[in-house]
């Protein structure tokens, strides 16, 4: 390693820096970068320069699970652009200036990260990928400004004042170089282009450097044509020696290699080219940052406090990756060998068609008897023993799965992260598995979050120390918000970054896969909580209006802890200020007059309410009466219809009765005729027939009278108003149809049943006895 106290070279001179950079690069190649090149080739499956898995041939079938694991880790560590989070250091609700300053910085950082052509997002993405493959990722912040010459005072011509007689000479126009554009770009630094002083921990690093491949035009603009001519010829020599072969073909054409070295011991930045005699440029503390370095601590892979050079994750399980490739190559070879092949008797050439012929086809044999004597097809064909190959292949596949499990354990990639969970597991079991299986992954996520946060803090410090106030206001668009009145004070706080760091905290909120409903649910929860609080607080305000400022301050205290609440806090401030204003004292006479006016207004409102209630009551009565009339009309129509139906039924009954009388008359006539044959018997039968006719007529008359009486009762009940006090159910009269059926039934029984009577007579002995006669 180089001796930094080498007496032959002046410290921090051109040759001193070139010698130092060369020795550091050699050490990095030996300890880390050469293996990084091989790992990158393995990730890309570039077998031309791959030296990691030399145990198998270049044409071997590999199982590139390393590529799959890197893709999973990338999505877990940096899935979306970071969401900057700038807040007040202590969350003080009264510190509106710090709140506005935090809002302005957050807006500026968000614009740079979320725009489509965001260099910062691309730099973070490339840095995370470098961390996962070769083992180190880095970004570099700088201040970029564009200026232009603008006329600040126009030219004036010679003028003559006739009142004083004085001549004002002509004045030329005054121009000034002004800033027209400011930015703080975040550049990606390739893992081979970042260098640092040998150290055990990052806190011991005292210089950092990055290699920049500047285009010819940019180099000449920055350092001059003379410097370019000085180093031009030496690049041809480097190409002939093979230097720069690690670059893409043709990349270095038209570009110049420049090392930008920042030395903390001298607080200077040195711009070095290997082929110049002197330093290209030497600048005193260009950015004036608190930590001096314009870059965060690199995103290192595995390293210890013995040496700061990282070891890639692939190196930690390269034996398992190599074993997996060997197993997969053997499985592929045996799979090719696993086929149906065999040998057959050459004299039976037709047997070759058994496998090449069509399906379900019979193969003819010329000499079947000879084939049968040899034992048939079994003794004429012998197949390749695929059972042994299949058994070995099955064991190899089991072993391959075991090696994959080892790799998952070493790289902390669990089945829940790969979406290979068990369908029978409960949601709680899967949640616990996800939590405990990603403990090691969370450490890496925290490293990425710290790296991104550090870069954003450097960017914020560049904005505060170098941006013009007008640029900060224009880029943050704070004038479009309710916090515009605090804009000037907030800009002053941002410009005084030494004081701002105690009142503003810069960080990031999320880097993993975004939850698009999280913020909406958070706002809904907040509105629900505030709504419940206000509904309960309304009762307190009605009893004591002076409690309003206190209640609003409680809402503001809760609001200050929510993200994206800066604008609403300004509205709450105005509401609190308005509610806290003392009420003006009134004159007692005016107060008494106001009370009388209020009392009179209340009485008038009461009378108006009574009048409205009376009108509503009268309207309800009129509506009820109209409904009652409608009900009575409907009842009358129902009674008329019922009477019509009754008349029709009575007419039908009369017709039936007439038919029965006619039938009885016919029977009576027949009886009279029969009586002529037997007068005594005929008289008795005639008497019975007359009795039956009287019975039928009486029954019909009773049925008709009962029907009329029931209809009159129903009519009276329908026209009678309902009693509000009566709660007994209305008794229903007898069913008219049932009654008619009963009468007719009795009549039928009387007609069909024979009549008997008891008469006195003497027997053969002369005794008196009673007998029944029909």
C-alpha positions in Angstrom: 0.0 0.0 0.0 1.2 3.6 -0.7 2.9 5.6 2.0 0.9 8.8 2.2 4.0 10.5 3.8 6.1 9.8 0.7 8.8 12.5 0.7 9.4 12.2 -3.1 6.0 13.7 -3.9 4.4 16.9 -2.6 1.2 16.1 -0.7 -2.0 16.6 -2.6 -0.1 17.3 -5.8 -1.0 15.8 -9.2 1.6 12.9 -9.1 0.7 12.3 -5.4 -3.0 11.8 -6.2 -2.3 9.7 -9.3 0.0 7.4 -7.3 -2.6 7.1 -4.5 -5.5 6.4 -6.9 -3.5 3.7 -8.8 -2.6 1.8 -5.6 -6.1 2.0 -4.2 -7.5 0.6 -7.5 -5.1 -2.2 -7.5 -6.0 -3.2 -3.9 -9.7 -2.9 -4.7 -9.3 -5.1 -7.8 -7.6 -7.7 -5.7 -9.9 -7.7 -2.7 -13.3 -7.0 -4.4 -13.7 -5.7 -7.9 -12.4 -8.7 -9.9 -14.8 -11.0 -8.1 -17.5 -8.4 -8.8 -16.9 -8.7 -12.5 -17.3 -12.5 -12.4 -20.5 -12.2 -10.4 -22.0 -9.7 -12.8 -21.2 -12.1 -15.7 -22.8 -14.9 -13.7 -25.9 -12.8 -13.1 -26.2 -12.0 -16.9 -25.3 -15.6 -17.8 -22.4 -14.3 -19.8 -20.3 -17.4 -20.1 -17.4 -15.9 -22.1 -15.9 -14.2 -19.1 -17.4 -16.2 -16.2 -14.9 -17.8 -13.9 -17.2 -18.5 -11.0 -18.4 -21.9 -12.0 -15.4 -23.4 -13.8 -16.3 -26.9 -12.4 -18.7 -27.4 -15.4 -18.4 -26.6 -19.1 -19.6 -23.5 -20.8 -22.3 -25.4 -22.6 -23.7 -26.9 -19.3 -27.4 -26.4 -18.4 -27.5 -24.0 -15.5 -30.2 -23.2 -13.0 -29.9 -19.4 -12.7 -31.6 -19.0 -9.4 -29.2 -16.1 -8.6 -31.0 -13.9 -11.2 -34.4 -14.8 -9.7 -33.3 -14.1 -6.2 -31.9 -10.7 -7.2 -35.2 -9.8 -8.8 -37.1 -10.6 -5.7 -34.7 -8.7 -3.4 -34.9 -5.6 -5.7 -38.7 -5.5 -5.4 -38.4 -6.0 -1.6 -35.8 -3.3 -1.1 -36.6 -0.6 -3.7 -39.9 -1.3 -5.5 -41.1 2.3 -6.0 -39.6 5.8 -5.9 -39.1 7.0 -2.3 -41.6 9.3 -0.8 -39.8 12.1 0.9 -41.0 12.9 4.4 -39.9 16.3 5.8 -41.5 17.1 9.2 -41.0 19.4 12.2 -38.3 18.1 14.5 -40.6 17.9 17.6 -44.1 18.3 16.0 -44.8 21.6 17.7 -48.2 22.7 16.5 -47.3 26.4 17.1 -44.2 26.3 14.9 -45.9 27.3 11.7 -42.7 28.6 10.1 -41.0 25.3 10.5 -44.1 23.5 9.2 -44.1 25.7 6.1 -40.4 25.2 5.6 -40.8 21.4 5.9 -43.7 21.5 3.4 -41.6 23.5 0.9 -38.6 21.1 1.1 -40.8 18.1 0.8 -42.4 19.5 -2.3 -39.1 20.2 -3.9 -37.7 16.7 -3.1 -40.9 15.0 -4.3 -40.8 16.8 -7.7 -37.3 15.6 -8.3 -38.0 12.0 -7.4 -41.5 11.5 -9.0 -41.0 13.1 -12.4 -40.8 10.7 -15.3 -37.1 11.6 -16.1 -36.0 11.6 -12.5 -32.3 11.1 -12.3 -32.5 10.6 -8.5 -34.9 7.7 -8.8 -32.7 6.1 -11.5 -29.6 6.5 -9.4 -31.2 4.9 -6.4 -32.5 2.0 -8.5 -29.0 1.4 -10.0 -27.4 1.7 -6.6 -29.6 -1.0 -5.0 -28.9 -3.3 -8.0 -25.2 -2.8 -7.5 -25.6 -3.6 -3.8 -27.2 -7.0 -4.6 -24.9 -8.1 -7.4 -21.2 -6.9 -7.0 -21.7 -5.7 -3.4 -21.7 -1.8 -3.3 -24.0 1.0 -4.6 -23.4 4.7 -4.5 -24.8 8.1 -5.6 -23.2 11.6 -5.8 -24.9 14.9 -5.2 -23.9 18.2 -6.8 -25.0 21.8 -7.3 -25.7 22.7 -10.9 -26.4 26.3 -11.9 -27.0 28.0 -15.3 -26.3 31.7 -15.6 -26.9 34.3 -18.3 -25.9 38.0 -18.8 -29.0 40.1 -18.4 -29.4 43.9 -18.8 -30.3 45.3 -15.4 -30.3 49.0 -16.4 -31.0 50.2 -20.0 -28.8 52.7 -21.8 -29.7 56.4 -21.6 -28.9 59.2 -24.1 -27.6 62.7 -23.3 -30.3 65.0 -21.9 -30.5 68.8 -21.4 -32.5 70.5 -18.6 -33.6 74.0 -19.7 -34.6 75.0 -16.2 -31.1 74.4 -14.7 -29.1 74.4 -17.9 -27.4 71.2 -16.9 -26.5 68.5 -19.4 -26.8 64.8 -18.3 -24.3 62.7 -20.2 -25.3 59.5 -21.9 -25.0 56.3 -19.9 -24.3 52.8 -21.3 -26.5 49.9 -20.5 -25.5 47.9 -17.4 -25.5 44.1 -17.7 -25.0 41.6 -15.0 -24.6 37.8 -14.9 -27.7 36.4 -13.2 -28.8 32.9 -12.2 -31.5 31.6 -14.5 -31.7 27.9 -13.4 -30.7 26.0 -10.3 -30.8 22.3 -9.5 -29.2 19.7 -7.2 -28.8 16.6 -9.4 -28.2 13.2 -8.0 -25.8 11.2 -10.1 -25.4 7.4 -10.2 -21.8 6.3 -9.5 -20.8 2.9 -11.1 -19.4 0.5 -8.5 -16.0 0.5 -10.3 -15.8 4.3 -10.4 -16.1 5.0 -6.7 -13.0 5.0 -4.6 -12.3 5.8 -0.9 -9.3 5.8 1.4 -8.4 2.5 3.0 -10.2 2.2 6.3 -11.9 -0.2 8.7 -15.1 1.8 9.2 -16.7 4.6 7.2 -16.0 7.1 10.0 -12.3 6.6 9.3 -12.5 7.5 5.6 -10.8 10.9 5.0 -11.1 11.1 1.2 -13.5 9.9 -1.4 -13.3 10.0 -5.2 -15.4 9.2 -8.2 -14.3 8.6 -11.8 -16.2 10.8 -14.3 -16.1 10.1 -18.1 -16.6 13.7 -19.3 -17.5 14.4 -22.9 -14.9 16.3 -24.9 -17.1 19.4 -25.2 -17.8 19.5 -21.4 -14.2 19.0 -20.6 -13.0 21.8 -22.8 -15.7 24.1 -21.4 -14.7 23.3 -17.8 -10.9 23.0 -18.0 -9.9 24.6 -21.4 -8.6 23.5 -24.8 -5.0 23.5 -23.6 -5.5 20.8 -21.0 -7.3 18.6 -23.5 -4.5 18.9 -26.0 -2.0 17.9 -23.3 -3.7 14.6 -22.5 -5.1 13.7 -25.9 -2.0 11.8 -27.2 -1.7 9.7 -24.0 -5.1 8.1 -24.5 -4.0 6.4 -27.7 -1.2 4.8 -25.6 -3.7 3.6 -23.0 -5.9 2.0 -25.6 -2.9 0.1 -27.1 -2.0 -1.2 -23.6 -5.6 -2.5 -23.2 -6.5 -0.1 -20.4 -10.2 0.4 -20.1 -11.2 -3.0 -21.4 -13.9 -3.3 -18.6 -15.9 -0.5 -20.4 -18.4 -1.1 -23.2 -16.8 -1.1 -26.6 -16.6 2.4 -28.0 -17.7 4.0 -24.7 -14.4 5.8 -24.1 -14.3 7.3 -27.6 -14.7 11.1 -27.3 -14.6 11.0 -23.5 -12.0 12.0 -20.9 -11.4 10.3 -17.6 -11.4 12.7 -14.7 -11.2 11.8 -11.0 -13.1 14.1 -8.6 -11.4 13.8 -5.3 -12.8 15.3 -2.1 -10.3 15.5 0.8 -11.6 16.1 4.3 -8.1 16.9 5.6 -7.8 20.0 3.4 -11.5 20.7 2.8 -10.8 20.9 -0.9 -11.9 19.1 -4.0 -9.2 18.1 -6.6 -9.9 17.3 -10.2 -7.3 14.9 -11.5 -6.3 13.3 -14.9 -3.6 10.7 -15.0 -1.9 12.2 -18.1 -1.7 15.9 -17.0 1.3 17.3 -15.3 -0.8 19.4 -12.9 -4.1 19.2 -11.1 -6.9 20.2 -13.4 -8.7 22.3 -10.8 -8.5 22.8 -7.0 -11.6 24.2 -5.2 -12.1 25.1 -1.6 -15.1 23.3 0.0 -17.4 23.6 -3.0 -20.7 22.9 -1.3 -19.9 23.8 2.4 -21.8 20.8 3.7 -21.8 19.8 7.3 -20.3 16.3 6.5 -18.2 17.7 3.7 -18.5 14.7 1.4 -21.2 15.1 -1.4 -22.2 11.5 -1.1 -23.8 9.3 1.6 -22.2 6.3 3.1 -22.1 3.6 0.4 -24.7 0.9 0.4 -22.3 -1.9 1.3 -22.9 -5.7 1.2 -21.3 -7.9 3.9 -18.2 -6.3 5.5 -16.5 -6.3 8.9 -14.6 -3.8 11.0 -11.3 -5.3 9.8 -11.6 -4.0 6.3 -14.2 -1.8 4.5 -14.1 -3.7 1.2 -17.4 -5.5 0.7 -18.1 -9.1 -0.1 -21.0 -9.7 -2.4 -24.0 -11.9 -1.3 -23.2 -14.3 -4.1 -19.8 -15.1 -2.6 -21.5 -16.2 0.7 -23.3 -19.0 -1.0 -21.4 -19.6 -4.2 -20.8 -23.3 -3.3 -24.5 -23.9 -3.3 -24.9 -22.1 -6.6 -22.1 -24.2 -8.1 -23.6 -27.4 -6.8 -27.0 -26.5 -8.1 -25.5 -25.9 -11.6 -23.8 -29.3 -11.5 -27.0 -31.1 -10.4 -29.1 -29.3 -13.1 -26.6 -30.2 -15.8 -26.7 -33.9 -14.8 -30.5 -33.8 -14.7 -30.5 -32.3 -18.2 -28.1 -35.0 -19.5 -30.1 -37.9 -18.0 -33.3 -36.4 -19.3 -31.9 -36.6 -22.8 -30.9 -40.2 -22.1 -34.3 -41.1 -20.8 -35.9 -42.4 -24.1 -37.2 -45.6 -25.6 -34.4 -47.3 -27.6 -33.2 -50.9 -28.0 -31.8 -53.6 -30.4 -33.5 -56.2 -32.5 -32.7 -59.2 -34.7 -31.4 -58.0 -38.0 -33.1 -60.9 -39.9 -36.4 -59.5 -38.7 -36.1 -56.1 -40.3 -39.9 -55.5 -39.9 -39.4 -55.0 -36.2 -37.8 -51.6 -36.7 -41.3 -50.3 -37.6 -42.6 -50.9 -34.1 -41.6 -47.4 -33.0 -41.6 -45.5 -36.3 -44.9 -46.7 -37.7 -48.4 -45.2 -37.1 -50.4 -45.8 -33.9 -52.6 -48.9 -33.5 -50.9 -50.6 -36.5 -50.0 -54.2 -37.0 -46.5 -55.0 -38.4 -46.4 -58.0 -40.8 -43.7 -60.5 -40.4 -42.4 -62.6 -43.3 -41.5 -65.8 -41.4 -43.9 -66.0 -38.4 -43.0 -69.6 -37.6 -39.3 -68.8 -37.2 -40.2 -65.8 -35.0 -42.4 -68.0 -32.8 -39.7 -70.6 -32.4 -37.3 -68.0 -31.1 -39.8 -67.0 -28.4 -41.7 -64.3 -30.2 -41.1 -60.6 -29.8 -39.8 -60.9 -26.3 -36.7 -62.8 -27.4 -36.2 -60.8 -30.6 -36.1 -57.3 -29.1 -34.1 -56.0 -26.1 -34.8 -52.5 -24.7 -32.4 -50.0 -23.1 -32.7 -50.2 -19.2 -34.4 -46.8 -18.6 -35.4 -47.9 -15.1 -31.9 -47.2 -13.7 -31.7 -43.8 -15.4 -35.2 -42.9 -14.0 -34.2 -43.9 -10.5 -31.0 -41.8 -10.7 -32.9 -38.9 -12.2 -35.4 -38.9 -9.4 -32.7 -38.8 -6.7 -31.0 -35.9 -8.5 -34.2 -33.9 -8.6 -34.7 -34.5 -4.9 -31.2 -33.3 -4.2 -31.7 -30.2 -6.4 -34.7 -29.2 -4.3 -32.6 -29.6 -1.1 -29.9 -27.3 -2.5 -32.5 -24.7 -3.5 -33.8 -24.8 0.1 -30.3 -24.2 1.4 -29.9 -21.2 -0.9 -33.3 -19.8 0.3 -32.1 -20.1 3.9 -28.8 -18.4 3.2 -30.3 -15.6 1.2 -33.3 -15.1 3.6 -35.8 -15.6 0.8 -38.8 -17.3 2.4 -41.6 -19.2 0.7 -44.1 -16.5 1.8 -42.2 -13.9 -0.1 -42.1 -16.0 -3.3 -45.9 -16.6 -3.0 -45.5 -20.3 -2.3 -47.7 -20.5 0.8 -49.8 -23.5 1.9 -53.5 -23.1 1.1 -54.4 -24.9 4.3 -52.6 -22.4 6.5 -54.6 -19.7 8.3 -54.1 -16.0 7.6 -52.6 -15.6 11.1 -50.1 -18.4 10.4 -49.0 -16.8 7.1 -48.7 -13.4 8.8 -46.4 -14.8 11.5 -44.4 -16.6 8.9 -43.9 -13.4 6.9 -42.9 -11.5 10.0 -40.3 -13.9 11.3 -39.0 -15.2 8.0 -38.0 -11.6 6.9 -36.0 -10.5 10.0 -32.7 -10.5 8.1 -34.3 -8.8 5.1 -35.5 -6.0 7.4 -31.9 -5.2 8.3 -31.1 -4.8 4.6 -34.2 -2.6 4.1 -33.1 -0.4 7.0 -29.7 0.0 5.3 -31.3 1.1 2.0 -33.6 3.5 3.9 -30.7 5.1 5.7 -28.8 5.4 2.4 -31.7 7.1 0.6 -32.4 9.4 3.6 -28.8 10.5 3.8 -28.8 11.4 0.1 -32.0 13.4 0.5 -30.6 15.3 3.5 -27.5 16.2 1.4 -29.8 17.5 -1.4 -31.9 19.5 1.2 -28.7 21.0 2.5 -27.6 22.0 -1.0 -31.0 23.7 -1.5 -30.8 25.6 1.7 -27.2 26.8 1.3 -27.1 27.6 -2.4 -30.6 28.1 -3.9 -32.0 31.6 -4.2 -35.1 32.4 -2.2 -37.1 33.1 -5.4 -36.1 29.6 -6.7 -37.2 27.9 -3.5 -40.6 29.7 -3.6 -41.1 29.0 -7.3 -40.2 25.3 -7.2 -42.2 24.6 -4.1 -45.3 26.6 -5.3 -46.0 27.5 -1.7 -47.9 30.6 -2.9 -50.7 28.3 -4.0 -51.4 27.0 -0.5 -52.9 28.5 2.7 -49.4 28.7 4.2 -48.3 31.4 1.7 -48.2 34.0 4.5 -45.3 32.1 6.2 -43.3 31.7 3.0 -40.7 34.4 3.5 -40.0 33.4 7.1 -39.8 29.7 6.0 -37.3 30.6 3.3 -35.1 32.4 5.8 -35.2 29.3 8.0 -34.2 27.0 5.1 -31.4 29.3 4.1 -30.1 29.2 7.7 -29.6 25.5 7.5 -27.6 25.3 10.8 -30.7 26.4 12.7 -33.1 24.5 10.4 -31.6 21.1 11.2 -32.8 21.5 14.8 -36.4 22.3 13.6 -36.8 20.2 10.4 -36.2 16.5 9.9 -35.7 15.0 6.5 -36.4 11.4 5.8 -38.3 8.9 3.6 -41.6 7.2 4.2 -41.6 4.1 2.0 -39.4 2.3 -0.5 -41.2 -1.1 -0.8 -44.3 -1.8 -2.8 -46.8 1.0 -2.4 -50.1 0.7 -0.6 -52.3 3.0 -2.6 -55.2 2.9 -0.1 -53.1 3.5 3.0 -53.2 7.3 2.9 -56.9 7.3 2.0 -57.7 5.0 4.9 -55.6 7.2 7.2 -57.5 10.3 6.2 -60.9 8.6 6.5 -59.9 7.4 10.0 -58.8 10.9 10.9 -62.1 12.5 9.6 -64.1 9.9 11.5 -62.2 10.6 14.8 -62.5 14.4 14.4 -66.2 14.1 13.5 -67.0 12.1 16.6 -65.0 14.6 18.7 -66.8 17.6 17.3 -70.2 16.0 17.8 -69.4 15.5 21.4 -67.7 18.9 21.8 -70.8 20.7 20.4 -72.7 20.1 23.6 -69.8 21.7 25.6 -69.8 24.7 23.2 -73.5 25.2 23.7 -73.1 25.4 27.4 -69.9 27.5 27.3 -68.9 29.2 24.1 -65.5 30.2 25.6 -64.4 26.5 25.3 -64.2 26.7 21.5 -60.4 27.7 21.3 -59.4 24.9 23.7 -61.3 22.3 21.6 -59.9 23.6 18.4 -56.3 23.4 19.8 -57.0 19.8 20.7 -57.9 19.1 17.1 -54.8 20.9 16.0 -52.6 18.9 18.4 -54.0 15.6 16.8 -53.7 16.9 13.3 -50.0 17.8 13.7 -49.1 14.1 14.0 -50.7 13.2 10.6 -48.8 13.3 7.3 -49.9 15.7 4.6 -51.7 17.9 7.2 -49.7 21.1 6.7 -52.4 22.9 4.7 -55.2 22.1 7.1 -53.1 23.3 10.0 -53.1 26.8 8.6 -56.9 26.7 8.4 -57.0 25.6 12.0 -54.7 28.4 13.0 -57.1 30.9 11.5 -60.1 29.3 13.2 -58.3 29.3 16.6 -57.3 32.9 16.2 -60.8 33.9 15.3 -62.3 32.0 18.2 -59.8 33.4 20.7 -60.6 37.0 20.0 -62.3 38.6 23.0 -66.0 39.4 22.6 -66.7 43.2 22.5 -68.5 44.5 25.7 -72.0 45.8 25.1 -73.8 48.8 26.7 -76.2 47.6 29.4 -79.1 49.5 27.8 -78.2 48.0 24.4 -77.9 44.6 26.0 -81.3 45.0 27.6 -82.8 46.2 24.3 -81.2 43.2 22.6 -82.8 40.9 25.2 -86.2 42.5 24.6 -85.8 42.2 20.9 -84.8 38.6 21.3 -87.8 38.0 23.6 -90.2 39.7 21.2 -88.7 37.7 18.3 -89.1 34.5 20.3 -92.8 35.3 21.1 -93.5 36.1 17.5 -91.9 32.9 16.4 -94.0 31.1 19.0 -97.2 32.6 17.7 -96.2 31.8 14.2 -95.6 28.2 15.3 -99.0 28.0 17.0 -100.7 29.4 13.9 -98.9 26.9 11.7 -99.9 24.0 14.0 -103.5 25.1 14.1 -103.6 25.2 10.3 -102.1 21.8 10.1 -104.6 20.5 12.6 -107.6 21.9 10.6 -106.2 20.5 7.5 -105.9 17.1 9.1 -109.5 17.2 10.4 -110.8 18.1 6.9 -108.8 15.3 5.4 -110.2 12.9 8.0 -113.8 14.0 7.3 -113.3 13.5 3.6 -111.9 10.1 4.2 -115.0 9.3 6.3 -117.4 10.3 3.6 -115.5 8.2 1.1 -115.8 5.2 3.5 -119.5 5.7 3.9 -120.1 5.9 0.1 -118.1 2.7 -0.3 -120.2 1.0 2.4 -123.4 2.1 0.7 -122.2 0.7 -2.6 -121.3 -2.5 -0.9 -124.8 -2.8 0.7 -126.5 -2.2 -2.6 -124.4 -4.9 -4.2 -125.1 -7.2 -1.3 -128.9 -6.6 -1.7 -128.7 -7.3 -5.4 -126.9 -10.6 -4.7 -129.4 -11.5 -2.0 -132.4 -10.8 -4.3 -130.9 -13.1 -6.9 -130.4 -15.8 -4.4 -134.0 -15.5 -3.1 -135.3 -15.6 -6.6 -133.4 -18.8 -7.2 -134.8 -20.2 -4.0 -138.4 -19.3 -5.0 -137.9 -21.1 -8.3 -136.7 -24.2 -6.5 -139.6 -23.9 -4.1 -142.1 -23.7 -7.1 -140.6 -26.7 -8.7 -140.9 -28.6 -5.4 -144.6 -27.5 -5.1 -145.3 -28.6 -8.6 -143.7 -31.9 -7.8 -145.8 -32.2 -4.7 -149.0 -31.3 -6.6 -148.2 -34.1 -9.0 -147.7 -36.5 -6.2 -151.0 -35.3 -4.6 -152.9 -35.8 -7.8 -151.4 -39.3 -8.0 -152.4 -39.8 -4.4 -156.0 -38.7 -5.2 -156.2 -41.1 -8.0 -154.8 -43.9 -5.7 -157.3 -42.9 -3.1 -160.1 -43.7 -5.3 -159.0 -47.3 -5.0 -158.7 -47.1 -1.3 -160.6 -44.1 0.2 -159.4 -44.5 3.8 -155.8 -44.9 2.8 -156.1 -42.0 0.4 -157.4 -39.6 2.9 -154.5 -40.3 5.3 -152.0 -39.9 2.5 -153.6 -36.6 1.4 -153.4 -35.3 5.0 -149.7 -36.1 5.1 -149.1 -34.4 1.8 -150.9 -31.3 2.9 -148.8 -31.2 6.1 -145.6 -31.5 4.1 -146.7 -28.6 1.8 -147.4 -26.4 4.8 -144.1 -27.3 6.3 -142.2 -26.3 3.1 -144.1 -23.1 2.8 -143.5 -22.2 6.5 -139.8 -22.9 6.1 -139.5 -20.8 3.0 -141.3 -17.9 4.6 -139.1 -18.1 7.7 -136.0 -18.2 5.6 -137.1 -15.1 3.6 -138.0 -13.1 6.8 -134.7 -14.0 8.4 -132.8 -13.0 5.3 -134.5 -9.6 5.2 -133.8 -9.0 8.9 -130.1 -9.9 8.5 -129.7 -7.5 5.6 -131.3 -4.7 7.5 -129.0 -5.3 10.5 -126.0 -5.2 8.3 -127.1 -2.0 6.7 -127.6 -0.4 10.1 -124.2 -1.6 11.3 -122.4 -0.2 8.3 -124.0 3.3 8.7 -123.4 3.4 12.4 -120.1 5.4 13.3 -117.4 3.4 14.9 -117.1 3.8 18.7 -113.5 4.6 19.9 -114.2 3.2 23.3 -115.5 -0.2 22.1 -112.8 -2.8 22.1 -115.0 -5.9 21.9 -114.9 -7.7 18.5 -118.0 -7.5 16.3 -120.2 -10.5 16.4 -120.9 -12.0 13.0 -124.5 -13.1 12.1 -125.4 -16.6 10.8 -124.3 -17.5 7.3 -127.4 -17.1 5.0 -126.3 -19.8 2.6 -125.7 -22.3 5.4 -129.1 -21.6 6.8 -130.8 -22.1 3.4 -128.9 -25.4 3.0 -130.1 -26.5 6.5 -133.8 -25.8 5.7 -133.7 -27.6 2.4 -132.0 -30.6 4.1 -134.8 -30.8 6.6 -137.3 -30.6 3.8 -135.6 -33.4 1.9 -135.6 -35.6 5.1 -139.3 -35.0 5.7 -140.1 -35.9 2.1 -138.0 -39.0 1.9 -138.8 -40.4 5.4 -142.1 -42.4 5.6 -144.6 -41.3 8.3 -146.2 -43.7 10.9 -149.1 -43.5 13.4 -150.3 -45.5 16.2 -154.0 -46.9 15.9 -156.1 -49.1 18.3 -157.4 -52.5 17.2 -158.6 -55.8 18.6 -156.7 -59.0 18.3 -158.2 -62.5 17.7 -159.0 -62.9 21.4 -160.9 -59.6 21.4 -158.3 -57.7 23.4 -157.6 -53.9 22.6 -154.0 -53.2 21.4 -152.1 -50.3 19.7 -150.2 -50.9 16.5 -148.1 -48.6 14.1 -149.4 -48.1 10.6 -147.5 -46.3 7.7 
